[in-house]
Amino acid sequence: MRKPQIDYAAVFRALPGMVALLTPELVYADANDDFVRLSGRTREQLVGRYIFDVFPENPNDPAAAGMRETEASMLRTVATGERDTMALLRYDIEDPTRPGRWREHYWSPVNAPVLGLDGKVELIAHRVEEVTELIRAFGGPGGDSRDRALEAELYTRARELQEVNERLRAAHAREREVALALQAAMLPPSGPTGAHDAAVRYQPAVGTLNVCGDWYDLVDLPGGSLAVAVGDVVGHGLGAACVMGQLRSALSGATRVAGGPAQALEALDLYARSVEGAESTTVVTTFIDRDSHTVTYSCAGHPPPALVHPDGTVAFLDEATDPPLGARPQREPRPQARTPYAEGAVLVLYTDGLIERRDEDIDTGLARLADSLTHHRHETPENLADALLTDLLPPTGTTDDTALIVLRL
């Protein structure tokens, strides 16, 4: 059976209900036939024009808020790349045949993103359903006082819901901003560390509340050695960010006095048992000895570091893996392993946001990481870090943070 050729422009024009496409600057790009017919405007009066030039707000209504709320909803869609459903909205329309005469209208709007190939919002799909007649059915001519009271109650509750949603969005945005600032203050800067050329990246999760507890750390050790670690606290928001700061500082201190990565994680495990919210944190730490050209490592439930040899082969350092912090009822010694490296090799540590996807096995993500590392292994650490984020993270982002360290050994 031959697959039918679909004219999507014709499908859009024929969609039932009022649907328009707007640019991120809120300029009409197109409108379907129902939108043109029911809005009382021609397509030529719409396309290429700013939405509020075509449909200005009623100047005779001092309490009008339809323009502000519609603009805020559309800009949220552009900023977040997510659908935004508005509460019942009153937005009066000027009669195109009688300038200065405004007609009362009630709408139920939804704004949805249309993404381009780069994952950014290219258009806004603006669907509106007019509910004016429904409202009038409860309170129009001939309606009794109870009907009018029901109409007023319905509209009042819709407006209250809209105001509560706006306050919640503002509160969530403030929490995310504070948490990101806290994380940035607690994480060390990028750039060369000692004799090693290192690049670090921190990619926040998508969404207003998805601030997580990922961290990284680089510590200079005596004799020119270097300790590198990444960790991931369970949970989201300010709580996770605060726990992250405590654990990163504790591990940084333990690393400076421990005889190896296993001892450092044992000390961190003991400390984590006294910190609320630190249970099940995953972390991996590596000690890099330049004199012996070896990497000694220990892992507490974390994805394994990747060692890229000069010939392009990738080895995942998974021979010293143990449960996350605080997962055992009693403390036990943690394992550690050692592996040699050749001059020019690359060591990569990361958190699970780089490789894990809900709809696939983790081995798929590890294979994708190995392929990208092999392909870009000759790049500088800065360029390699950027390439990994481009190759492995979806254009629309993920719901988990990503911390990444790339070192040329």
C-alpha positions as CSV (number, residue, x, y, z in Angstrom):
1,M,0.0,0.0,0.0
2,R,1.5,3.3,-1.1
3,K,2.0,5.9,1.6
4,P,-0.3,8.9,0.9
5,Q,1.4,12.2,0.2
6,I,0.2,14.7,2.9
7,D,-0.1,18.4,2.3
8,Y,0.4,19.6,5.8
9,A,-0.3,23.2,4.8
10,A,-3.8,22.1,3.7
11,V,-4.2,20.1,6.8
12,F,-3.4,23.1,8.9
13,R,-5.9,25.3,7.1
14,A,-8.6,22.7,7.5
15,L,-8.1,22.1,11.2
16,P,-11.3,22.5,13.2
17,G,-11.2,25.3,15.7
18,M,-9.1,28.5,15.8
19,V,-5.4,27.9,15.4
20,A,-2.7,30.4,14.5
21,L,1.1,30.2,14.3
22,L,3.2,33.1,15.7
23,T,6.9,33.7,15.7
24,P,8.8,34.0,19.1
25,E,8.4,37.8,18.6
26,L,4.6,37.3,18.7
27,V,4.1,38.1,15.0
28,Y,1.5,36.1,13.0
29,A,3.1,33.6,10.6
30,D,-0.1,31.9,9.5
31,A,-3.7,31.2,10.6
32,N,-6.1,28.4,9.7
33,D,-9.5,29.0,8.0
34,D,-11.5,28.9,11.3
35,F,-9.2,31.5,12.9
36,V,-9.6,33.8,10.0
37,R,-13.4,33.3,9.8
38,L,-14.2,33.5,13.5
39,S,-11.8,36.4,14.3
40,G,-13.3,38.6,11.7
41,R,-9.9,39.3,10.2
42,T,-8.6,38.4,6.8
43,R,-5.3,36.4,6.5
44,E,-3.7,39.5,5.0
45,Q,-4.7,41.5,8.1
46,L,-3.0,38.8,10.3
47,V,0.1,37.5,8.7
48,G,3.3,39.6,9.4
49,R,1.6,41.7,12.1
50,Y,2.2,41.8,15.8
51,I,-0.6,40.1,17.7
52,F,-1.6,43.0,19.8
53,D,-1.6,45.4,16.9
54,V,-4.2,43.2,15.3
55,F,-6.1,42.6,18.5
56,P,-5.4,45.5,20.9
57,E,-6.9,45.5,24.4
58,N,-10.2,47.2,25.1
59,P,-9.1,50.7,26.3
60,N,-12.5,51.2,27.9
61,D,-11.9,48.4,30.5
62,P,-9.5,49.6,33.2
63,A,-9.4,46.0,34.7
64,A,-8.5,44.3,31.4
65,A,-5.6,41.9,31.8
66,G,-6.0,39.7,28.7
67,M,-3.1,41.2,26.8
68,R,-0.6,40.9,29.7
69,E,-1.6,37.3,30.5
70,T,-1.6,36.2,26.8
71,E,1.8,37.7,26.3
72,A,3.2,36.1,29.4
73,S,1.9,32.7,28.4
74,M,3.4,32.9,24.9
75,L,6.8,34.1,26.2
76,R,6.8,31.2,28.8
77,T,6.3,28.8,25.9
78,V,9.2,30.4,24.0
79,A,11.5,30.4,27.2
80,T,10.7,26.8,28.4
81,G,9.8,25.0,25.2
82,E,6.7,23.6,27.0
83,R,2.9,23.8,26.4
84,D,1.2,26.5,28.4
85,T,-2.6,26.2,29.1
86,M,-4.2,29.4,30.2
87,A,-7.2,29.9,32.5
88,L,-10.5,31.2,31.2
89,L,-9.8,34.6,29.7
90,R,-11.9,37.6,28.9
91,Y,-10.5,39.5,25.9
92,D,-12.8,41.8,24.1
93,I,-12.5,42.2,20.3
94,E,-13.1,45.4,18.4
95,D,-15.8,45.2,15.7
96,P,-13.8,45.5,12.4
97,T,-16.8,47.1,10.7
98,R,-17.5,49.6,13.5
99,P,-14.2,51.1,15.0
100,G,-14.5,52.0,18.6
101,R,-17.2,49.3,19.3
102,W,-16.0,46.5,21.4
103,R,-17.7,43.1,21.8
104,E,-17.3,41.0,25.0
105,H,-15.6,37.7,24.4
106,Y,-14.4,34.8,26.6
107,W,-11.7,32.4,25.5
108,S,-9.9,29.2,26.5
109,P,-6.4,29.5,25.1
110,V,-3.5,27.0,24.8
111,N,0.0,27.9,23.5
112,A,2.3,25.1,22.4
113,P,5.9,25.2,21.1
114,V,6.9,24.2,17.5
115,L,10.6,23.3,17.7
116,G,13.2,23.8,14.9
117,L,16.0,21.4,14.0
118,D,18.2,23.1,16.7
119,G,15.7,22.3,19.4
120,K,14.8,25.9,19.9
121,V,11.2,27.2,19.7
122,E,10.6,28.3,16.1
123,L,6.9,29.0,16.3
124,I,4.1,29.2,18.8
125,A,0.9,27.2,18.0
126,H,-1.8,29.3,19.5
127,R,-5.2,27.5,19.8
128,V,-8.2,29.4,21.2
129,E,-11.6,28.1,21.8
130,E,-14.3,30.8,22.2
131,V,-16.6,30.1,25.2
132,T,-18.6,33.4,25.1
133,E,-21.9,31.6,24.4
134,L,-21.3,29.1,27.2
135,I,-20.8,32.0,29.6
136,R,-23.8,33.8,28.3
137,A,-25.9,30.7,28.6
138,F,-25.6,31.0,32.4
139,G,-26.1,34.7,32.6
140,G,-27.5,36.2,29.4
141,P,-30.9,37.7,28.8
142,G,-33.6,35.7,30.5
143,G,-31.3,34.0,32.9
144,D,-32.3,34.2,36.6
145,S,-30.1,35.5,39.4
146,R,-28.7,32.1,40.3
147,D,-27.5,31.7,36.7
148,R,-25.8,35.1,36.8
149,A,-24.2,34.2,40.2
150,L,-22.9,30.9,38.7
151,E,-21.4,32.9,35.8
152,A,-19.6,35.3,38.1
153,E,-18.4,32.4,40.3
154,L,-17.0,30.5,37.3
155,Y,-15.1,33.5,36.0
156,T,-13.8,34.6,39.4
157,R,-12.5,31.1,40.2
158,A,-10.7,31.0,36.8
159,R,-9.0,34.3,37.5
160,E,-8.0,33.2,40.9
161,L,-6.5,30.0,39.5
162,Q,-4.6,32.1,37.0
163,E,-3.2,34.3,39.7
164,V,-2.1,31.4,41.9
165,N,-0.4,29.8,38.9
166,E,1.5,33.0,38.2
167,R,2.7,33.2,41.8
168,L,3.8,29.6,41.8
169,R,5.8,30.1,38.5
170,A,7.5,33.2,40.1
171,A,8.3,31.3,43.3
172,H,9.7,28.3,41.3
173,A,11.8,30.6,39.1
174,R,13.3,32.3,42.2
175,E,14.1,28.9,43.7
176,R,15.8,27.7,40.6
177,E,17.8,31.0,40.3
178,V,19.0,30.7,43.9
179,A,19.9,27.0,43.6
180,L,21.9,27.6,40.4
181,A,23.7,30.5,42.0
182,L,24.5,28.3,45.0
183,Q,25.8,25.5,42.8
184,A,27.9,27.9,40.8
185,A,29.5,29.4,43.9
186,M,30.3,25.9,45.3
187,L,31.9,24.5,42.1
188,P,35.5,25.2,41.2
189,P,36.3,27.3,38.0
190,S,37.2,25.7,34.7
191,G,40.6,25.9,33.0
192,P,44.0,24.2,33.4
193,T,44.8,22.5,36.7
194,G,48.4,22.0,37.6
195,A,50.2,20.1,34.8
196,H,46.9,18.8,33.4
197,D,44.7,20.6,30.8
198,A,41.2,20.2,32.1
199,A,37.8,21.4,31.0
200,V,34.7,21.3,33.1
201,R,31.0,21.7,32.3
202,Y,27.8,22.0,34.3
203,Q,24.6,21.7,32.3
204,P,21.4,22.4,34.4
205,A,18.3,20.3,33.8
206,V,15.4,21.6,31.8
207,G,12.4,23.0,33.7
208,T,11.9,25.4,36.6
209,L,12.3,22.9,39.4
210,N,14.8,20.5,38.1
211,V,17.9,21.9,39.9
212,C,19.8,18.9,41.1
213,G,22.8,18.1,43.2
214,D,25.5,17.2,40.7
215,W,29.0,18.4,41.5
216,Y,32.7,18.0,40.4
217,D,36.0,18.8,42.1
218,L,39.7,18.9,41.2
219,V,42.3,18.8,44.0
220,D,46.1,19.2,43.6
221,L,47.9,16.5,45.6
222,P,51.6,16.5,46.8
223,G,54.1,15.6,44.1
224,G,52.2,17.0,41.2
225,S,49.4,14.4,41.4
226,L,45.8,15.3,40.9
227,A,42.5,14.1,42.4
228,V,39.3,14.4,40.3
229,A,35.8,13.5,41.4
230,V,32.2,13.9,40.4
231,G,29.1,13.2,42.4
232,D,25.3,13.2,42.3
233,V,23.0,13.8,45.2
234,V,19.5,12.3,45.0
235,G,16.7,14.9,44.8
236,H,16.1,18.3,43.3
237,G,16.0,22.0,44.4
238,L,17.7,23.9,47.1
239,G,17.9,20.9,49.5
240,A,19.9,18.9,47.0
241,A,22.1,21.8,46.2
242,C,22.9,22.3,49.9
243,V,23.7,18.7,50.5
244,M,25.9,18.8,47.4
245,G,27.9,21.6,48.8
246,Q,28.5,19.8,52.1
247,L,29.6,16.5,50.4
248,R,31.8,18.2,47.9
249,S,33.6,20.1,50.7
250,A,33.9,17.0,52.8
251,L,35.4,14.9,50.0
252,S,37.8,17.7,49.0
253,G,39.1,17.7,52.6
254,A,39.3,13.9,52.9
255,T,41.1,13.7,49.6
256,R,44.0,15.8,50.9
257,V,44.7,13.5,53.8
258,A,43.6,10.0,52.5
259,G,46.0,7.5,51.2
260,G,43.9,6.8,48.2
261,P,40.5,7.2,46.6
262,A,39.0,4.3,48.6
263,Q,40.0,5.8,51.9
264,A,38.6,9.2,50.8
265,L,35.2,7.6,50.0
266,E,35.2,5.7,53.3
267,A,35.6,9.0,55.1
268,L,32.9,10.6,52.9
269,D,30.5,7.7,53.6
270,L,30.9,8.2,57.3
271,Y,30.2,11.9,57.0
272,A,27.2,11.3,54.7
273,R,25.5,9.2,57.3
274,S,25.2,12.3,59.5
275,V,23.8,14.6,56.7
276,E,20.1,14.5,56.0
277,G,19.4,14.0,52.4
278,A,22.9,12.5,51.6
279,E,21.7,8.9,51.5
280,S,22.2,7.1,48.2
281,T,24.5,9.8,46.8
282,T,26.7,8.4,44.1
283,V,30.3,9.5,43.6
284,V,33.5,8.5,41.9
285,T,37.0,9.8,42.6
286,T,40.3,9.2,40.8
287,F,43.9,9.9,41.8
288,I,46.2,10.6,38.9
289,D,49.9,9.9,39.4
290,R,51.9,11.6,36.7
291,D,55.2,9.9,37.7
292,S,53.9,6.4,37.4
293,H,51.3,7.2,34.6
294,T,48.5,5.5,36.5
295,V,44.9,6.3,37.5
296,T,43.7,4.9,40.8
297,Y,40.0,5.0,41.3
298,S,37.0,4.0,43.5
299,C,33.4,4.3,42.7
300,A,30.3,4.5,45.0
301,G,27.4,3.6,42.7
302,H,28.4,6.1,40.0
303,P,28.7,5.6,36.2
304,P,32.3,4.6,35.5
305,P,34.9,7.1,34.3
306,A,36.1,6.7,30.6
307,L,39.7,6.4,29.7
308,V,40.4,7.1,26.0
309,H,43.7,5.7,24.9
310,P,45.7,7.5,22.1
311,D,44.7,4.8,19.6
312,G,41.0,5.6,20.1
313,T,40.0,2.6,22.3
314,V,37.9,3.5,25.3
315,A,38.1,1.7,28.6
316,F,35.4,2.2,31.3
317,L,37.0,2.1,34.7
318,D,34.5,-0.3,36.4
319,E,36.7,-2.7,38.4
320,A,36.2,-0.9,41.8
321,T,32.5,-0.3,42.0
322,D,30.6,-0.3,45.3
323,P,27.1,0.8,46.5
324,P,26.2,4.5,46.9
325,L,26.9,6.4,50.1
326,G,25.0,5.2,53.2
327,A,23.5,2.2,51.3
328,R,24.9,-0.4,53.6
329,P,23.7,-0.8,57.2
330,Q,27.3,-1.0,58.4
331,R,30.5,0.6,57.1
332,E,32.8,-1.7,55.1
333,P,36.1,-1.0,53.3
334,R,35.6,0.3,49.8
335,P,37.5,-1.2,46.8
336,Q,39.9,0.6,44.6
337,A,41.7,-0.3,41.3
338,R,44.6,1.1,39.3
339,T,45.1,1.3,35.6
340,P,48.0,2.6,33.5
341,Y,47.7,5.3,30.9
342,A,49.8,6.6,28.0
343,E,50.9,10.1,27.4
344,G,48.1,12.0,25.6
345,A,45.3,9.8,26.9
346,V,42.0,11.5,27.9
347,L,40.1,10.8,31.2
348,V,36.4,11.7,31.3
349,L,34.3,11.8,34.4
350,Y,30.6,12.7,34.2
351,T,27.2,12.3,35.9
352,D,24.3,10.2,34.7
353,G,22.5,13.1,33.0
354,L,25.1,12.7,30.1
355,I,24.3,9.0,29.3
356,E,21.0,7.9,30.9
357,R,17.6,8.1,29.1
358,R,14.4,6.7,30.4
359,D,13.5,4.9,27.2
360,E,16.8,3.0,26.7
361,D,19.3,0.8,28.5
362,I,22.3,2.4,30.1
363,D,24.7,0.4,27.9
364,T,23.3,2.3,24.9
365,G,24.3,5.6,26.5
366,L,27.8,4.3,27.4
367,A,28.2,3.1,23.8
368,R,27.2,6.5,22.5
369,L,29.7,8.1,24.8
370,A,32.5,5.8,23.7
371,D,31.8,6.5,20.0
372,S,31.8,10.3,20.6
373,L,35.1,10.1,22.6
374,T,36.8,8.0,19.8
375,H,35.7,10.4,17.2
376,H,36.7,13.6,19.0
377,R,39.7,12.3,21.0
378,H,42.2,14.6,19.3
379,E,40.3,17.8,20.2
380,T,41.4,20.0,23.1
381,P,39.6,19.3,26.4
382,E,37.5,22.5,25.9
383,N,36.4,21.4,22.4
384,L,35.9,17.8,23.4
385,A,33.7,18.8,26.3
386,D,31.5,20.8,24.0
387,A,31.4,18.0,21.5
388,L,30.2,15.5,24.1
389,L,27.4,17.7,25.2
390,T,26.3,18.3,21.6
391,D,26.5,14.6,20.7
392,L,24.9,13.1,23.8
393,L,22.4,15.6,25.1
394,P,19.0,16.0,23.3
395,P,18.5,19.4,21.7
396,T,15.6,20.0,24.0
397,G,17.7,19.2,27.1
398,T,17.1,16.6,29.8
399,T,15.3,16.4,33.1
400,D,18.6,15.7,35.0
401,D,21.7,17.9,35.5
402,T,25.0,17.0,33.8
403,A,28.4,17.5,35.3
404,L,31.4,16.7,33.1
405,I,35.2,16.8,33.5
406,V,37.6,16.2,30.6
407,L,41.4,15.9,31.2
408,R,44.3,15.4,28.8
409,L,46.7,13.2,30.7
